[in-house]
Amino acid sequence: MNVKEAISARRAVRTYTGEKVDEATVRSLLRAAVQAPSAMNRQPWLFSIIQDASQLARYSERAKAMVLDQMAGDPKTAHYQEMLKSPTFDIFYRAGTLVVIGSSERGPYTDADCWLAAENLMLAACEAGLGSCCIGFAISLLNTPEAKAELGLPPAGIAVAPIIVGYPTAEPSPPVPRSEPKIVSWSGSRAAG
């Protein structure tokens, strides 16, 4: 699979077997992640790997409660409330592996650097035949003092990109049609055509 194929094939996968990704494969994904560019080559990322099913279940329940509390009264997020209130909904979709990409401290480019590493990780997972999905519902929980301590992040640190990785239970959905790039400005000369 070349880069363009991986970009087109990668999907947010939300159904998993629950099987953990083996250590060698996780390390391979992390090696791909750290090839991402970073501002001033700071390479701020730290990685926490969670493969303990009870810890993932506990985080899912706590995150659901936090998100429900945060979105209370917000009509834009009302459509998530029923799903988040369901005791059977797992925000990690029963994936066997969660990779949390974070940093030891927040800086002006930390978030961007960590998300670039996350995209590399997800493309490498796609190439390896694995599914992946960003789990935004987990971010607030993962930045609580208790969770940061469990993740090995220092108090001043930040969890930026929680990415589940695992073995999909079904074939990925077909590509979603994408719009052409909306160019709103192009300064200088452009090639004819």
Secondary structure per residue as TSV (DSSP state, phi and psi in degrees):
chain	resnum	aa	ss	phi	psi
A	1	M	-	360.0	126.4
A	2	N	-	-89.6	177.2
A	3	V	H	-61.2	-45.8
A	4	K	H	-62.3	-38.7
A	5	E	H	-64.1	-42.7
A	6	A	H	-64.7	-40.9
A	7	I	H	-61.1	-42.5
A	8	S	H	-75.5	-30.0
A	9	A	H	-86.2	-24.4
A	10	R	-	-64.5	131.7
A	11	R	-	-133.1	156.7
A	12	A	B	-77.9	108.8
A	13	V	-	-92.9	132.5
A	14	R	-	-127.4	23.2
A	15	T	-	-141.8	122.8
A	16	Y	B	-132.6	157.8
A	17	T	-	-75.6	-21.4
A	18	G	-	93.7	-10.4
A	19	E	-	-67.4	136.8
A	20	K	-	-72.8	145.6
A	21	V	-	-78.5	133.1
A	22	D	-	-65.8	157.4
A	23	E	H	-58.5	-43.0
A	24	A	H	-61.0	-40.5
A	25	T	H	-69.0	-42.1
A	26	V	H	-59.5	-45.2
A	27	R	H	-62.7	-35.9
A	28	S	H	-64.4	-41.3
A	29	L	H	-64.4	-38.9
A	30	L	H	-67.7	-36.7
A	31	R	H	-63.5	-35.7
A	32	A	H	-68.4	-40.8
A	33	A	H	-59.0	-43.5
A	34	V	T	-75.7	-2.0
A	35	Q	T	-82.0	-3.2
A	36	A	S	-65.6	151.8
A	37	P	-	-71.3	154.4
A	38	S	-	-142.9	149.6
A	39	A	G	-58.9	127.1
A	40	M	G	54.6	25.0
A	41	N	G	54.4	35.8
A	42	R	-	-71.4	-28.5
A	43	Q	-	46.3	62.4
A	44	P	-	-77.9	-7.1
A	45	W	E	-70.6	144.9
A	46	L	E	-127.0	152.9
A	47	F	E	-126.1	132.3
A	48	S	E	-119.8	128.3
A	49	I	E	-109.5	126.4
A	50	I	E	-118.8	120.9
A	51	Q	-	-127.5	9.6
A	52	D	-	-86.6	114.7
A	53	A	H	-61.0	-37.2
A	54	S	H	-70.3	-35.9
A	55	Q	H	-66.9	-42.3
A	56	L	H	-62.9	-41.8
A	57	A	H	-64.6	-42.0
A	58	R	H	-63.9	-44.3
A	59	Y	H	-62.9	-39.2
A	60	S	H	-61.0	-48.2
A	61	E	H	-63.5	-44.2
A	62	R	H	-65.6	-40.9
A	63	A	H	-65.8	-41.4
A	64	K	H	-58.9	-44.8
A	65	A	H	-63.3	-42.2
A	66	M	H	-64.0	-45.6
A	67	V	H	-64.6	-42.4
A	68	L	H	-59.3	-41.4
A	69	D	H	-65.6	-42.3
A	70	Q	H	-67.1	-33.2
A	71	M	T	-94.7	3.0
A	72	A	T	-54.1	125.5
A	73	G	T	81.2	0.6
A	74	D	-	-93.6	107.1
A	75	P	G	-63.9	-22.7
A	76	K	G	-69.2	-23.4
A	77	T	G	-111.0	7.1
A	78	A	H	-57.4	-33.1
A	79	H	H	-67.4	-13.4
A	80	Y	H	-88.1	-18.1
A	81	Q	H	-60.3	-45.7
A	82	E	H	-61.1	-43.9
A	83	M	H	-62.1	-45.8
A	84	L	H	-70.0	-24.9
A	85	K	H	-80.0	-16.2
A	86	S	-	-70.9	127.1
A	87	P	T	-67.7	-16.3
A	88	T	T	-90.3	-12.1
A	89	F	-	-79.0	126.1
A	90	D	-	-112.3	118.7
A	91	I	T	-63.8	-17.9
A	92	F	T	-97.6	6.4
A	93	Y	T	52.4	31.3
A	94	R	T	60.6	23.2
A	95	A	-	-67.0	148.1
A	96	G	S	-84.3	-8.8
A	97	T	E	-141.4	130.8
A	98	L	E	-119.1	126.4
A	99	V	E	-108.4	118.7
A	100	V	E	-102.9	119.5
A	101	I	E	-99.7	123.3
A	102	G	E	-143.5	-167.3
A	103	S	E	-143.4	155.2
A	104	S	S	-74.0	-16.7
A	105	E	S	-157.1	156.6
A	106	R	-	-87.1	135.6
A	107	G	-	-136.0	175.6
A	108	P	T	-63.2	-23.2
A	109	Y	T	-120.0	6.0
A	110	T	H	-56.5	-49.2
A	111	D	H	-59.9	-47.7
A	112	A	H	-60.8	-44.5
A	113	D	H	-59.9	-44.7
A	114	C	H	-67.5	-38.2
A	115	W	H	-69.2	-32.1
A	116	L	H	-64.3	-41.9
A	117	A	H	-63.3	-38.1
A	118	A	H	-62.4	-42.9
A	119	E	H	-63.9	-41.4
A	120	N	H	-58.6	-44.5
A	121	L	H	-60.9	-44.7
A	122	M	H	-67.7	-36.3
A	123	L	H	-67.6	-39.9
A	124	A	H	-65.5	-37.5
A	125	A	H	-63.2	-42.5
A	126	C	H	-59.9	-45.9
A	127	E	H	-60.9	-32.8
A	128	A	T	-83.1	1.6
A	129	G	T	82.9	14.8
A	130	L	-	-99.7	156.8
A	131	G	E	-94.6	160.3
A	132	S	E	-152.9	161.0
A	133	C	E	-162.0	136.2
A	134	C	E	-74.9	137.1
A	135	I	-	-117.0	83.3
A	136	G	G	-62.1	-31.2
A	137	F	G	-58.1	-22.0
A	138	A	G	-88.4	-13.9
A	139	I	H	-60.3	-47.2
A	140	S	H	-61.1	-45.7
A	141	L	H	-61.2	-45.6
A	142	L	H	-65.7	-14.5
A	143	N	T	-101.0	10.8
A	144	T	S	-75.5	152.9
A	145	P	H	-54.5	-40.6
A	146	E	H	-64.7	-46.9
A	147	A	H	-67.0	-41.2
A	148	K	H	-59.9	-39.4
A	149	A	H	-64.0	-43.2
A	150	E	H	-64.6	-34.1
A	151	L	H	-79.3	-12.9
A	152	G	T	86.2	12.3
A	153	L	-	-85.0	138.0
A	154	P	-	-68.7	163.0
A	155	P	T	-53.3	-35.9
A	156	A	T	-82.5	-5.4
A	157	G	-	-75.6	174.5
A	158	I	E	-144.7	137.1
A	159	A	E	-90.3	124.3
A	160	V	E	-108.1	-51.8
A	161	A	E	-128.1	97.8
A	162	P	E	-85.1	118.9
A	163	I	E	-123.0	120.1
A	164	I	E	-84.6	147.0
A	165	V	E	-138.9	137.1
A	166	G	E	-179.0	-166.0
A	167	Y	-	-98.9	112.3
A	168	P	B	-64.0	148.0
A	169	T	S	-87.1	-10.3
A	170	A	S	-145.0	164.8
A	171	E	-	-64.1	143.7
A	172	P	-	-59.4	152.7
A	173	S	-	-65.4	156.8
A	174	P	-	-65.3	161.8
A	175	P	-	-56.6	141.5
A	176	V	-	-85.9	131.6
A	177	P	-	-56.7	137.5
A	178	R	-	-115.6	145.0
A	179	S	-	-73.7	156.8
A	180	E	-	-66.5	153.7
A	181	P	-	-57.1	135.3
A	182	K	-	-94.5	95.5
A	183	I	-	-84.0	117.7
A	184	V	-	-100.7	-11.4
A	185	S	-	-159.2	145.6
A	186	W	-	-150.6	99.9
A	187	S	-	-87.8	144.1
A	188	G	S	93.0	-170.6
A	189	S	-	-83.0	146.1
A	190	R	-	-115.8	147.4
A	191	A	-	-67.1	143.3
A	192	A	-	-65.2	148.3
A	193	G	-	122.9	360.0
